[in-house]
Every structure is written in C-alpha cells, then in structure tokens.
Amino acid sequence: MSLSDGGGYGGGEPGGPDTGGQTRTRLPDGGDPYGAGRRPRTGFSSRNLVTVVGVVVLLIAAIAFANRGGGEPSGADGAAKDADSQATAPTGTKPVTGKNGGIATGFAKTEQGAQSAAANYAVALVSADILKPDARRAIIQKVFVPAKVGEMQGKLDQAYSAGFLAKLGLDANGNAPKGTTYISRTVPVGTKAVKVEGDTARLEVWCTGLFGTAGASSTTPVTSDWFTMHLELRWTGGDWKVQSFVQKDGPAPVNGDNKTSGADQIAEAVNQYGGFTYAR
C-alpha cells in the first residue's frame, strides 16, 4: 500500500561471514532465477492478478492526489553515508522510552534514534488504520510535527475519501465487509541515514509489506509489495517527528516459490501475530 504526504523532503517527492556489507545470494546451479523451471504459483488466477493491479493503481492515485505540487526532495543530491557504516549491529543503547497509543515515542536525539523513529513511523503511515478516519487523525497527531498536523489531516482525508475507500471494498470508516479483514502491514527491512544534522534528519526505510482484503468473498486478495519510505524528521518537543515523507517502489527481490495460503489463513495470521517496536 502506498501513500505520501505531498512534500518529500520539504519539496514534494540490507548472514553469514562478513562480506563487506553485501548480502550473498546462492542461485540455483546453472539456473536463471527469472527463467523457466520455477514452480508455478497456485490459487491465484489471472483475474485476481488484474484485480490486484487495479488496487495498486488506486493506491498510487491516492499518493498522487496527496502529493500534488511536489517535486524532487530537497537535498536529494546530498552525499549518503558509506554502506559499510550502515551495517546493522547492536549498540546497547535503549532505542525508545515509551509508546503513545501503540506508536513508539521518546527516541534519542542521535542518528540511531532518528533511524528507529523513521522505521516505526513507516509502519504507522502504511497501516490499515491510516484508512480509518478516527485512527488516521490519531496517527497524524502522534507522528507529525505540530505545524504539519492540520495540513496532513486535510490532505490524507481527501486522499482517503469515502469514494476512494469504496473502490477498495471498504465502507466510509475504512472497515471491510462482514466476514472479511482488510490487511495493510509494513515490515521495515533496513534503514539508512542520508543526513542527520542538528534538529533535522533525512532517512530512508526499505520495507516489505502485505495489503488487501482476506475473506472468502474478497475481490482484492492479499498480496505483498516492496517499497522505500523517504522521510524528513525534525526534533521537536523532545522527540523526532515527521516533517514530510514520500514512498517509492522497490527495490524488490525475485518472487519466491511459496505456496499461496488461503484467505482465512492470512487473516488468522495477521490477527494472531502482533507487530514490533523497531530499533536501529
């Protein structure tokens, strides 16, 4: 699922032995990961594929609406830190001091703290709750800098209007039909600090996630996607808050050969397995 705040960075728009920060992947012997020989997926028809593509188009349309008048993020040409300095490693520093309505708060005013904040805010901003008017209002209040709350409330209320929600098969309150469950869950894969200086921080969060409606009568089956959240955070009120953000597709790996699970299994898993507080 995709969304954006219409500003980018103030303007509109990740075993084994040490391998120098790169992940080593073993390909099939003599094989092409994109070629023939991969076991075909079952339980997912071309009709469902068309439906999923349609949902993605709708969500992208919402991004464009909320992102009107934007351009390239400011400072996009700033030098990113060397990849080796970004390798994930435990620091022993407590990442967060508390939670506010389920969203982590109290991040340290450090690069690590900013990355932790960005990961947790990415989860909140691409969640099923963002589609629900009351929950969305609460998320905006907790995640954004005070000066941006009113603007973001208006933009996201317009982007996720009753008409838009109806196209996703949801009612005006963002609820799925009886017997089905709308799912939008984001999992940060890694974070990168582009620039952290004083009271501002520009960061990227590489994510995977799943979205769609699980249930026997669903016309928008749950699928997965890969995207990167670009966020600008500002230190205010003793914590990092979002100044602006934008979401871009990928980078995405080759799809695996996992057997597709039934809608009931997906809905049950989402209800049984809780999320995490993320820390860099």
BELBELWO-V724827 format. One record per backbone hydrogen bond with DSSP energy under -0.5 kcal/mol. NH is the residue of the N-H (numbers start at 0). CO is the residue of the C=O. If there is no record, write none. Layout:
# BELBELWO-V724827
nh: {NH | NH}
co: {CO | CO}
This chain:
# BELBELWO-V724827
nh: {4 | 6 | 7 | 7 | 9 | 10 | 11 | 12 | 21 | 24 | 26 | 30 | 32 | 34 | 37 | 48 | 49 | 50 | 51 | 52 | 53 | 54 | 55 | 56 | 57 | 58 | 59 | 60 | 61 | 62 | 63 | 64 | 65 | 66 | 67 | 69 | 73 | 75 | 77 | 80 | 84 | 85 | 86 | 96 | 97 | 99 | 102 | 104 | 107 | 109 | 113 | 114 | 115 | 116 | 117 | 118 | 119 | 120 | 121 | 122 | 123 | 124 | 125 | 126 | 127 | 129 | 130 | 131 | 132 | 135 | 136 | 137 | 138 | 139 | 140 | 141 | 142 | 143 | 144 | 147 | 148 | 148 | 149 | 151 | 152 | 153 | 154 | 155 | 156 | 157 | 158 | 159 | 160 | 160 | 164 | 165 | 166 | 167 | 167 | 168 | 169 | 170 | 173 | 176 | 179 | 180 | 182 | 184 | 186 | 188 | 189 | 191 | 193 | 193 | 194 | 196 | 199 | 200 | 201 | 202 | 202 | 203 | 204 | 205 | 206 | 207 | 208 | 209 | 210 | 211 | 212 | 213 | 213 | 217 | 222 | 224 | 226 | 227 | 228 | 229 | 229 | 230 | 230 | 231 | 232 | 232 | 233 | 234 | 235 | 235 | 238 | 240 | 241 | 242 | 243 | 245 | 247 | 249 | 265 | 266 | 267 | 268 | 269 | 270 | 271 | 272 | 273 | 277}
co: {244 | 244 | 11 | 244 | 7 | 6 | 6 | 70 | 18 | 22 | 24 | 27 | 30 | 31 | 34 | 44 | 45 | 46 | 47 | 48 | 49 | 50 | 51 | 52 | 53 | 54 | 55 | 56 | 57 | 58 | 59 | 60 | 61 | 62 | 64 | 66 | 8 | 72 | 74 | 192 | 81 | 82 | 83 | 104 | 104 | 102 | 99 | 97 | 94 | 107 | 109 | 110 | 111 | 112 | 113 | 114 | 115 | 116 | 117 | 118 | 119 | 120 | 121 | 123 | 183 | 126 | 127 | 128 | 130 | 131 | 132 | 133 | 134 | 135 | 136 | 137 | 138 | 139 | 241 | 144 | 144 | 145 | 145 | 147 | 148 | 149 | 150 | 151 | 152 | 153 | 154 | 155 | 157 | 158 | 160 | 161 | 162 | 163 | 164 | 165 | 164 | 174 | 170 | 168 | 176 | 213 | 211 | 209 | 207 | 205 | 205 | 203 | 191 | 201 | 201 | 199 | 196 | 232 | 194 | 200 | 230 | 191 | 228 | 189 | 226 | 186 | 224 | 184 | 222 | 182 | 219 | 180 | 211 | 214 | 210 | 208 | 206 | 247 | 204 | 227 | 245 | 202 | 228 | 243 | 200 | 230 | 240 | 198 | 233 | 238 | 235 | 233 | 142 | 231 | 231 | 229 | 227 | 225 | 261 | 262 | 263 | 264 | 265 | 266 | 267 | 268 | 271 | 275}
